[in-house]
Amino acid sequence: MRRVISRKEAVELLASSGTISFNKKRVGLAEAFGKRAGEPLKAPFDLPQLSRSTRDGYAVNHLDVKGVSEALPAFLNVVGEVKIGEIPSFSISLGEAARVFTGSYLPNGADAVVMDEFVEESSGVIEVYRSVAAGENVISAGEDCLQGSTILNFGEKISVGKLGLLAAYGFDSVNILDVKVGIVSTGDEIVSPGSQLSSGKIYDINSFTLYALLKKWGANPYIHTPVPDDLEMLKKVLEELLDNSDVIIFSGGSSVGTRDHTKELFKLFNGKLIIEGINISPGKPTLAGWVKDKLVFGLPGHPVSSVVSARVFLIPVIERILGIDGEPVLYLPVLSNLPSKLGVEEFVCASVNEKGVFPILGKSGAISRIANGGFLIKIPDGVEGYKEGEVVETWSI
């Protein structure tokens, strides 16, 4: 039997033992939200292309109003008005100003805007009672984003802000990575939600938590109906999933037992079983390898174990293959004492508030620990717990 290896070693070993050419798909901008960029994108022009006012008022050269006050105002001739959406057809010289509105482009010669409340106008002349610095109440050309700068990196998750930036540049569609993940829960006791729950049966939790986790990451997951602990049925399901998946997840068939067949599937398909246990808690009995150039995972059946294994092992493997960075972790004070055992890397369910992170202790079969938390506290294998107030590494789920 193979030795149980560390999580980091398992990620590196599995990711370096094969490769996947994930497909790309062009989708509309709204559909791209939350997905992973399929190509890098550069800014095609400065944003904004011309300097714009951020206030209603008058565009001026700041030198004309330097040191002015209510006792010593400046007087400037108004030579034009720039409506929103218009390109100025004139410029201003020293001693001149132009009427502008929030969003108006500045005419050449102007480098600041005096707000309405500090100006009085009469017969084409304004009296300015307050000085402004160069660039005040103005967003300069290229200040938001310079031409040629990076809008998206390959594999980057398309966030709220990045979607807005794409829209600002007029993109109506974008290439995304189409990472297809097939998910199936196994076990004679598992039935789909909505079915009649007879004695001894339980509803399928893992398919839906794993679906949500992978969907949040930016993959394209889909759920197969639960499959009993029957090797022939599991074989047929794997054949089906191999045809339309990049990554395949079996949940429930990775622990030691005569009715657990995930390992047998690797043999039947001449696959390469690379990982046969990871030194993490929960999630130790995780299996993973390759079948016909597709990644196949056997995750534990307990709901917390399944989510933890997927979050801290499966997703990092995909990211390592793609060559992209994972989600940033948080470093927060723990709000209660947190015991652990030496020699194993632990991930403890937790919730986060404005004060720090609070552990949610319990058994790995309790889905409420995930439902009431949404985070994991990482405890390295060489650390024997944390005291209240110590800073801990915190992962989002």
C-alpha positions in Angstrom: 0.0 0.0 0.0 1.3 3.5 -0.9 2.2 5.9 1.9 0.0 8.8 2.7 1.7 11.9 1.5 1.4 15.6 2.3 -1.2 17.8 0.5 1.4 19.9 -1.2 3.3 16.9 -2.4 0.1 15.3 -3.7 -0.9 18.5 -5.6 2.6 18.6 -7.3 2.7 14.9 -8.0 -0.7 14.7 -9.6 -0.5 17.9 -11.5 3.0 17.0 -13.0 1.9 13.5 -13.9 -0.4 14.5 -16.8 -1.9 17.5 -18.6 -5.3 18.6 -19.9 -6.1 20.9 -22.8 -9.1 22.7 -21.4 -11.5 23.9 -24.1 -12.3 27.6 -24.6 -15.7 29.1 -25.3 -16.8 32.5 -26.3 -19.7 33.8 -24.3 -21.6 37.0 -23.8 -20.3 39.5 -21.3 -23.0 38.8 -18.7 -22.4 35.0 -18.9 -18.7 35.5 -18.4 -19.1 36.7 -14.9 -17.5 34.3 -12.4 -15.8 32.3 -15.2 -12.1 32.0 -15.9 -10.5 34.0 -18.7 -9.5 31.9 -21.6 -6.9 34.4 -22.9 -5.1 37.4 -21.7 -6.6 40.8 -22.7 -4.9 44.2 -23.0 -6.5 47.6 -22.9 -7.0 48.8 -26.5 -7.0 52.5 -25.6 -6.6 54.9 -22.7 -9.6 55.0 -20.3 -10.9 57.6 -20.3 -9.6 58.6 -23.7 -9.8 62.3 -22.8 -9.7 64.0 -19.4 -13.2 64.3 -17.9 -14.8 66.4 -15.2 -16.1 64.6 -12.1 -18.2 67.6 -11.0 -20.6 70.2 -12.4 -18.7 73.5 -12.7 -16.1 75.3 -14.8 -13.0 73.9 -16.5 -10.0 76.2 -15.8 -6.3 76.3 -15.9 -5.3 76.0 -12.2 -2.8 78.8 -12.5 -5.6 81.2 -13.1 -7.1 80.5 -9.7 -4.0 79.9 -7.6 -4.3 81.6 -4.2 -7.8 83.0 -4.8 -10.3 83.4 -1.9 -13.6 85.1 -1.2 -11.6 88.3 -0.3 -9.5 88.0 -3.5 -11.5 86.2 -6.3 -10.4 85.6 -9.8 -12.4 86.7 -12.9 -12.4 84.5 -16.0 -14.2 84.8 -19.3 -16.5 81.8 -20.2 -15.7 80.9 -23.8 -17.9 77.8 -24.3 -19.8 74.9 -22.8 -19.1 71.2 -23.2 -22.1 68.9 -22.9 -21.8 65.3 -21.8 -20.7 63.1 -24.7 -19.4 65.9 -26.8 -15.8 66.3 -27.9 -14.8 69.9 -27.2 -14.4 71.9 -30.4 -12.5 74.7 -28.7 -9.7 75.2 -26.2 -9.1 77.7 -23.4 -6.3 80.0 -22.7 -5.2 81.7 -19.5 -7.9 84.0 -18.2 -10.6 81.7 -19.7 -13.0 79.0 -18.5 -15.6 76.6 -20.0 -18.9 75.4 -18.5 -18.7 71.6 -17.9 -20.8 68.9 -16.2 -20.1 65.7 -14.5 -18.7 63.4 -17.2 -17.9 66.3 -19.7 -14.6 66.1 -21.5 -12.2 69.0 -20.7 -11.2 71.3 -23.5 -7.5 71.7 -24.3 -5.8 74.2 -21.9 -7.9 73.1 -18.9 -6.4 71.0 -16.2 -8.9 71.4 -13.3 -12.6 72.1 -12.5 -14.0 74.6 -10.0 -17.3 73.4 -8.6 -20.5 75.4 -9.1 -20.7 76.3 -5.4 -17.5 78.3 -5.5 -18.4 80.3 -8.7 -20.8 83.1 -9.6 -21.5 83.8 -13.3 -22.7 87.0 -14.8 -22.8 88.1 -18.5 -20.2 85.5 -19.6 -17.8 86.2 -16.8 -17.3 84.0 -13.7 -16.1 85.1 -10.3 -14.1 82.2 -8.6 -13.8 82.2 -4.8 -11.7 79.1 -4.3 -8.4 77.8 -5.7 -8.0 74.3 -7.2 -4.9 72.2 -7.8 -4.0 70.7 -11.2 -6.1 67.6 -11.7 -8.7 68.5 -9.0 -12.2 67.3 -9.8 -10.8 65.7 -13.0 -10.2 62.1 -14.1 -7.2 62.4 -16.5 -6.9 60.6 -19.7 -5.6 57.1 -19.0 -6.0 57.5 -15.2 -8.5 54.7 -15.0 -6.6 52.3 -17.3 -3.7 53.0 -19.7 -3.6 51.6 -23.2 -1.7 48.3 -23.3 -2.1 47.5 -19.6 -3.6 44.2 -18.6 -7.3 43.9 -18.4 -7.4 40.1 -17.8 -4.7 37.5 -17.2 -5.2 34.0 -18.6 -7.2 31.9 -16.1 -8.1 34.9 -14.0 -11.6 34.8 -12.5 -13.8 37.5 -14.0 -15.0 39.5 -11.1 -17.5 42.3 -10.7 -14.8 44.9 -11.4 -13.3 43.1 -14.3 -16.7 42.7 -15.9 -17.2 46.4 -15.6 -13.8 47.1 -17.1 -14.5 44.8 -20.1 -17.8 46.7 -20.6 -16.0 50.0 -20.4 -13.8 48.9 -23.3 -16.8 47.8 -25.3 -16.3 44.0 -25.2 -19.6 42.3 -25.6 -18.1 38.8 -25.4 -15.0 37.1 -24.1 -13.2 33.8 -24.3 -13.5 31.7 -21.1 -12.1 28.4 -20.0 -14.7 25.7 -20.3 -13.6 23.3 -17.5 -16.1 20.5 -17.6 -16.4 18.7 -14.2 -18.7 15.6 -13.9 -19.9 14.9 -10.4 -21.4 11.7 -9.1 -22.2 10.5 -5.6 -21.9 6.8 -5.0 -23.5 4.5 -2.4 -26.5 2.2 -2.0 -28.0 4.6 0.6 -27.8 7.8 -1.6 -30.9 9.2 -3.3 -31.5 12.5 -5.2 -33.3 15.3 -3.4 -37.0 15.3 -4.3 -37.2 11.5 -4.2 -39.1 9.6 -1.5 -36.8 9.0 1.4 -37.3 5.4 2.5 -35.8 3.8 5.6 -32.0 3.7 5.6 -31.6 6.2 2.8 -30.1 9.7 2.8 -30.3 12.5 0.4 -27.3 13.3 -1.9 -25.5 16.3 -0.3 -22.1 16.0 -1.8 -23.1 16.4 -5.5 -24.6 19.8 -4.7 -21.9 21.1 -2.4 -19.2 20.1 -4.9 -21.2 21.6 -7.8 -21.4 24.9 -5.9 -17.7 24.9 -5.0 -16.6 24.2 -8.6 -19.2 26.7 -10.0 -17.9 29.4 -7.7 -14.3 28.6 -8.8 -15.4 29.2 -12.4 -15.7 25.7 -13.8 -18.6 24.2 -15.7 -19.8 21.4 -13.4 -22.7 19.1 -13.9 -24.4 16.5 -11.6 -25.0 12.8 -12.5 -27.7 11.0 -10.6 -26.4 8.9 -7.7 -25.0 5.5 -8.4 -25.2 2.4 -6.1 -22.1 0.5 -5.0 -22.2 -1.7 -8.1 -19.0 -2.0 -10.1 -20.7 -2.6 -13.4 -23.0 0.5 -13.0 -20.0 2.6 -11.9 -18.1 1.4 -15.0 -20.9 2.5 -17.3 -21.1 5.9 -15.6 -17.4 6.5 -15.9 -17.5 5.6 -19.6 -20.2 8.2 -20.0 -18.4 10.9 -18.0 -15.1 10.3 -19.9 -16.8 11.3 -23.1 -17.9 14.8 -21.9 -15.7 15.7 -18.9 -12.3 17.1 -18.3 -12.4 16.2 -14.6 -14.5 13.5 -12.9 -15.4 13.3 -9.3 -16.7 10.2 -7.5 -17.8 11.0 -4.0 -18.2 8.2 -1.5 -16.1 5.4 -2.8 -12.6 6.2 -1.5 -12.6 4.6 1.9 -11.4 1.1 2.7 -14.2 -1.3 2.3 -15.3 -4.3 0.2 -18.1 -2.3 -1.5 -15.9 0.7 -2.5 -15.0 0.4 -6.1 -13.3 3.6 -7.1 -9.9 2.0 -7.1 -11.2 -0.9 -9.1 -12.3 1.5 -11.8 -8.7 2.7 -12.4 -7.7 -1.0 -13.0 -10.6 -1.7 -15.3 -9.7 1.3 -17.5 -6.0 0.9 -17.3 -5.7 4.2 -15.5 -2.9 5.6 -13.4 -3.8 5.8 -9.7 -1.4 8.5 -8.5 -2.8 9.4 -5.0 -4.0 6.9 -2.5 -4.3 9.1 0.6 -3.4 12.6 1.7 -2.1 13.6 5.1 -5.0 16.0 5.8 -7.9 15.9 8.2 -10.6 15.6 7.2 -10.1 14.1 3.7 -7.3 11.6 4.3 -8.8 8.8 2.1 -8.8 10.8 -1.1 -7.9 9.0 -4.3 -6.9 10.6 -7.6 -5.3 9.8 -10.9 -5.7 9.7 -14.6 -8.0 7.6 -16.8 -7.8 8.2 -20.6 -6.1 11.6 -20.1 -8.9 12.7 -17.8 -8.4 13.6 -14.1 -10.5 11.3 -11.9 -10.9 11.9 -8.1 -12.4 9.7 -5.5 -13.4 11.9 -2.6 -14.6 10.8 0.9 -18.3 10.4 1.5 -18.7 12.6 4.6 -19.9 16.0 3.4 -17.2 18.1 5.2 -14.5 15.7 4.1 -15.6 15.9 0.5 -15.7 19.7 0.5 -12.4 20.1 2.2 -10.7 17.6 -0.1 -12.1 19.4 -3.2 -11.2 22.8 -1.9 -7.6 22.2 -0.7 -6.5 19.5 -3.1 -8.7 19.1 -6.3 -9.0 22.8 -7.1 -5.2 23.5 -6.5 -4.4 20.6 -8.8 -6.5 22.2 -11.6 -4.9 25.6 -10.9 -1.4 24.0 -11.0 -2.1 22.4 -14.3 -3.4 25.7 -15.7 -0.5 27.6 -14.3 -2.7 30.1 -12.5 -2.7 31.4 -8.9 -5.3 30.2 -6.4 -7.6 32.4 -4.4 -5.8 34.6 -1.8 -5.9 33.5 1.8 -6.8 35.6 4.7 -4.7 36.0 7.9 -7.1 36.7 10.8 -7.0 36.3 14.6 -8.8 33.2 15.9 -11.6 34.0 18.3 -11.3 31.0 20.5 -8.7 28.4 21.5 -8.3 25.8 18.8 -6.7 22.4 19.6 -5.3 20.1 17.0 -3.1 17.0 16.7 0.5 17.1 15.6 1.5 15.3 12.4 -1.4 16.0 10.2 -2.5 19.1 8.3 -6.0 20.1 9.6 -8.7 22.2 8.0 -11.3 23.4 10.5 -14.7 24.8 9.4 -15.0 28.4 10.5 -17.0 31.7 10.2 -15.6 35.2 9.8 -16.8 38.4 11.3 -15.3 41.9 11.8 -13.2 40.7 14.8 -11.7 37.6 13.2 -12.4 33.9 12.5 -14.4 31.6 14.7 -13.9 27.8 14.6 -16.9 25.6 14.1 -16.0 22.3 15.6 -17.8 19.0 15.0 -17.8 15.8 13.0 -17.1 15.5 9.3 -20.6 14.3 8.5 -22.2 17.5 9.8 -23.0 19.7 6.7 -24.2 22.5 9.1 -20.5 23.2 9.8 -20.1 24.3 6.1 -23.5 26.0 6.0 -22.8 28.1 9.1 -19.3 29.0 8.2 -18.0 29.3 4.6 -14.3 29.3 5.6 -11.6 26.9 6.7 -8.8 27.5 9.2 -5.6 25.7 8.1 -3.5 24.2 10.9 -0.1 23.0 9.6 1.0 19.5 10.6 3.7 20.8 12.9 1.5 23.1 14.9 -0.3 21.9 18.1 -3.3 24.2 17.9 -3.7 27.9 18.4 -4.5 30.1 21.3 -7.3 32.8 21.1 -5.9 35.9 19.4 -3.2 34.1 17.4 -3.3 34.8 13.6 -4.3 31.9 11.5 -4.4 31.2 7.8 -8.0 31.2 6.6 -9.4 29.9 3.3 -12.7 30.7 1.8 -14.9 27.8 0.6 
